[in-house]
Amino acid sequence: MKLYPLKFQPFYSYRLWGGNKLKSILHKNYDQESIGESWEISDVKNKETRVRNGELQGKTLKELIAHFKEALVGNHVYQNFGLDFPLMIKFIDAKMPLSIQVHPGNELAKKRHNSLGKNEMWYIMQAEENAELVVGFNREMTQKDYKKHLDANTLDEILNIEKVNQGDAFYIPTGRVHAIGAGVLLAEIQQTSDITYRIYDYNRVDKTTGQKRELHTDLAIDAIDFTYHDTYKTRYTNTKNATNKLVYSPYFKTNFIHVQEHMLRHLKDVDSFVIYICVEGNIEMNYKGQNYTFHKGETILVPAMVDAVNFEGTNAKLLEVMIL
């Protein structure tokens, strides 16, 4: 068996706040209602995505890593994570607001859940008029002040609200209180973790259970970073046919690429797998004479052993993700 750029069959997740944009805008193929998340690349137990193209069709990430090792993920990644794939890629469609939530860091997640923490980033693919996000606090904050607002049901007074548009990007490190608002379709890049502490959920009842969803207010207190920031939005350049730095963190690095007609991307010095997420338009990637076409809402994983790929597209926009 030989490695090549890999596409995966998404894992679709019901969410009480989910809409239909994953189907109507990103052309996902499913029959269920209220699908809020499309897990494009996942190594979460019992929610693993499987290869859907070529001779490796049906293989999970763990099976691929066990066989190909460094050739698939890179030396650095294999040494640090072994058979575990360190990132997850999702598309999220919020018809209604998500709960106010926070994710624990690596140390706390390891202690409580034997899991990685959940540092993540968002790229807004589509947003309805006046759509917004919750990201961080809007003033200097202490744990004592936070508890007062939580008990008084006045969290909305201290949370930072961001109006959003297509192309906006936000880094959400562990500890940062956040929520996706209604009318937002986005791409999410995160560590492989499914640990979320729900702080407030608008007293909603899940129609599948008839119950309110569990809150984790006590667990969340120790996980929250109360640091106030002047700005939370990530600024980036949009130079065509170039890698524009978007989010660089210790957990993943993301570039924004705007392909206009043709771009050759050299990857020889990249000791990591590379994931490309198409967030606008259609793109054709050529590797060793083989064409891989993908469009808005599709993701492809390029193995670490690949030296270069060729892109062809008209006004196509990609997120390029790796670990370095």
C-alpha positions in Angstrom: 0.0 0.0 0.0 1.2 3.5 -0.8 0.2 6.8 0.7 -1.6 9.6 -1.2 -3.8 12.6 -0.2 -6.7 11.3 1.8 -10.4 12.2 1.9 -12.6 11.0 4.8 -16.2 10.2 5.2 -17.6 12.8 7.7 -19.2 11.8 11.0 -22.5 13.8 11.4 -23.6 14.8 14.9 -27.1 15.8 16.0 -27.3 19.0 18.0 -30.4 20.6 19.4 -29.1 23.9 18.0 -28.3 22.5 14.5 -29.8 23.7 11.3 -29.6 22.6 7.6 -26.6 24.7 6.2 -24.3 21.7 6.2 -26.6 20.3 3.6 -27.8 23.4 1.8 -24.5 25.3 1.7 -21.8 22.6 2.1 -23.7 19.9 0.2 -23.3 17.2 2.9 -25.2 14.0 2.4 -27.4 12.9 5.4 -31.0 12.4 6.2 -31.3 13.4 9.9 -32.7 16.6 11.2 -30.8 19.2 13.3 -27.3 18.1 12.3 -25.1 20.7 13.9 -21.6 19.3 13.3 -19.8 17.5 10.5 -16.7 15.9 11.9 -14.4 15.9 8.8 -11.3 14.3 10.4 -11.7 12.6 13.8 -9.8 10.1 15.9 -12.3 10.4 18.8 -13.1 6.9 20.1 -16.3 5.5 18.5 -16.5 8.6 16.3 -13.6 7.9 14.0 -13.7 9.0 10.4 -12.7 6.6 7.6 -10.9 7.1 4.3 -13.3 7.3 1.4 -10.9 7.5 -1.6 -8.4 5.1 -3.1 -7.1 1.8 -2.0 -7.0 2.8 1.7 -10.8 3.3 1.7 -12.4 2.3 5.0 -9.2 2.7 7.1 -9.3 4.8 10.3 -6.6 7.2 11.3 -5.2 4.8 14.0 -5.0 2.0 11.4 -3.2 4.4 9.0 -0.7 5.6 11.6 0.0 2.1 12.8 1.0 1.1 9.3 2.6 4.2 7.9 3.9 5.9 11.1 6.1 8.9 10.4 5.4 8.8 6.7 1.8 9.8 7.4 2.1 12.2 10.4 5.8 13.3 10.5 8.6 12.4 12.9 7.8 15.0 15.5 4.1 14.2 15.6 4.7 10.4 15.8 7.2 10.8 18.6 4.8 13.0 20.6 1.4 11.3 19.9 2.2 7.8 18.8 -1.0 6.2 17.3 -3.2 9.1 18.4 -4.1 11.7 15.8 -3.7 15.1 17.5 -6.3 17.2 15.6 -9.9 17.2 14.7 -11.5 19.2 11.9 -15.2 20.2 12.0 -17.8 22.2 10.2 -20.4 23.7 12.6 -23.9 25.1 11.7 -25.6 27.0 14.5 -29.3 27.7 13.8 -29.6 28.6 17.4 -26.9 29.8 19.9 -24.6 27.2 21.4 -24.3 27.1 25.2 -21.9 29.4 26.9 -18.9 27.1 27.5 -15.2 26.6 28.3 -12.7 23.9 27.6 -10.0 22.7 30.1 -6.3 22.9 29.4 -4.1 19.9 28.9 -3.1 19.5 32.5 -6.7 19.7 33.9 -8.1 17.6 31.1 -5.5 14.9 31.7 -6.2 14.9 35.5 -10.0 14.8 35.2 -10.7 13.0 32.0 -7.4 11.4 30.8 -7.8 13.5 27.7 -6.0 16.3 25.8 -7.3 19.8 26.4 -9.2 21.6 23.7 -7.5 24.6 22.1 -9.3 25.5 19.0 -9.9 28.1 16.3 -12.9 29.3 14.2 -13.0 30.5 10.6 -16.4 32.0 9.7 -17.6 30.6 6.4 -21.0 32.2 6.3 -22.9 34.5 8.7 -26.4 35.9 8.7 -27.0 39.6 9.2 -26.2 40.6 12.8 -24.8 37.1 13.7 -22.5 37.1 16.6 -20.1 35.1 18.8 -19.3 35.1 22.5 -15.5 35.3 23.0 -14.0 36.1 26.4 -14.9 38.9 28.8 -15.7 42.6 28.0 -14.0 43.9 31.1 -11.4 43.1 33.8 -12.8 40.0 35.6 -12.1 38.0 38.8 -13.5 34.7 39.8 -15.4 36.4 42.6 -17.1 38.9 40.2 -17.8 36.1 37.7 -19.6 34.0 40.4 -21.7 37.0 41.3 -22.9 37.4 37.7 -23.4 33.6 37.3 -25.6 33.5 40.4 -27.5 36.5 39.4 -28.1 35.2 35.9 -26.4 38.3 34.4 -23.5 36.7 32.5 -24.6 38.6 29.4 -23.4 41.8 31.1 -19.8 40.6 31.3 -19.3 38.5 28.1 -17.6 40.0 25.0 -20.0 39.9 22.0 -18.5 40.0 18.5 -20.5 40.7 15.4 -19.1 38.4 12.7 -18.8 38.3 8.9 -17.5 35.7 6.4 -13.7 35.5 6.7 -13.4 36.4 10.3 -11.2 34.2 12.4 -10.8 33.7 16.2 -8.4 31.6 18.3 -10.1 30.0 21.3 -7.4 28.8 23.7 -8.4 26.6 26.6 -9.9 28.6 29.5 -11.5 31.2 27.2 -15.3 31.4 27.7 -17.0 31.3 24.3 -20.1 30.4 22.3 -21.2 30.4 18.7 -24.3 32.5 18.0 -27.3 31.8 15.8 -26.9 32.1 12.1 -23.2 31.2 12.0 -21.5 28.5 9.8 -17.9 28.0 10.5 -14.9 25.7 10.2 -13.3 24.6 13.5 -9.8 23.3 14.0 -9.1 21.8 17.4 -7.1 19.4 19.5 -8.5 15.9 19.5 -10.8 16.2 22.6 -14.5 16.0 23.2 -14.3 17.7 26.7 -16.6 20.7 27.1 -17.8 22.4 30.3 -21.3 23.9 29.7 -21.8 27.1 31.8 -25.2 28.3 30.6 -27.7 26.8 28.2 -30.7 29.2 28.1 -32.8 26.7 30.0 -33.4 24.7 26.8 -34.9 21.3 26.7 -33.4 18.7 24.3 -36.2 17.2 22.2 -34.5 13.8 22.0 -34.4 13.4 25.8 -37.1 15.8 27.1 -34.5 17.1 29.6 -32.4 20.2 30.1 -28.7 19.5 29.2 -26.3 19.1 32.1 -24.4 22.2 33.2 -20.8 22.0 34.5 -20.6 25.3 36.4 -18.4 23.9 39.2 -16.0 22.1 36.9 -15.8 25.2 34.8 -14.7 27.6 37.6 -11.2 26.0 37.8 -10.9 25.9 34.0 -11.7 29.6 33.2 -9.1 32.1 32.3 -10.4 35.4 33.5 -7.9 37.5 31.6 -9.4 40.4 29.7 -8.1 41.3 26.2 -8.6 44.4 24.2 -9.3 42.4 21.1 -10.1 38.7 20.4 -10.4 38.6 16.6 -7.4 37.3 14.6 -6.0 39.7 12.0 -4.4 38.3 8.9 -3.3 39.2 5.4 -4.8 38.0 2.1 -1.9 37.9 -0.3 -2.9 35.7 -3.2 -1.0 32.5 -4.0 0.9 32.7 -0.8 0.7 31.3 2.8 -0.8 34.0 5.0 -0.2 33.4 8.7 -3.5 32.9 10.5 -3.2 31.2 13.8 0.1 29.9 15.1 -0.1 28.1 18.5 1.8 25.3 20.2 -1.0 22.9 19.3 -1.5 23.6 15.6 -0.5 26.2 12.9 -3.0 27.5 10.4 -2.3 29.5 7.2 -4.8 31.2 4.9 -4.3 30.5 1.2 -6.1 32.4 -1.5 -5.5 30.5 -4.8 -5.9 32.6 -8.0 -5.3 30.3 -11.0 -2.1 28.5 -10.0 0.0 27.9 -6.9 2.8 25.4 -6.2 3.1 24.6 -2.5 6.5 23.1 -1.4 6.1 20.9 1.6 9.6 19.2 1.7 10.6 21.0 4.9 7.3 20.4 6.7 7.7 17.6 9.2 4.0 17.1 9.6 0.8 16.0 7.9 -0.9 18.9 6.3 -4.7 19.3 6.2 -6.4 21.5 3.6 -9.9 22.8 4.3 -11.7 24.5 1.4 -13.7 27.4 2.8 -14.6 29.0 -0.5 -14.8 28.0 -4.2 -13.5 24.9 -5.8 -9.9 23.7 -6.0 -7.9 21.1 -7.8 -4.8 19.7 -6.2 -2.3 17.7 -8.3 0.1 15.2 -6.7 2.3 13.0 -8.9 0.0 13.3 -11.9 -3.2 12.5 -9.9 -5.8 15.2 -9.5 -7.8 15.6 -6.3 -10.8 18.0 -6.7 -12.5 19.4 -3.6 -14.9 22.2 -3.0 -16.2 24.5 -0.3 -16.9 22.2 2.7 -14.4 19.5 1.8 -11.2 18.6 3.6 -8.1 16.6 2.5 -5.2 15.2 4.5 -1.8 15.3 2.8 0.7 12.8 4.3 4.0 14.1 5.7 6.0 12.3 3.0 4.6 14.5 0.3 7.2 17.0 -1.0 4.9 19.4 -3.0 1.4 19.8 -4.3 0.1 21.9 -7.2 -3.1 23.9 -6.8 -5.4 25.1 -9.6 -8.4 27.3 -8.9 -10.2 30.5 -9.5 -10.7 32.6 -6.3 -10.5 29.5 -4.1 -9.8 29.9 -0.4 -8.1 27.3 1.8 -7.1 26.8 5.4 -3.8 25.0 5.7 -3.2 23.2 9.0 -0.2 21.4 10.4 1.8 20.8 13.6 5.3 22.1 13.9 
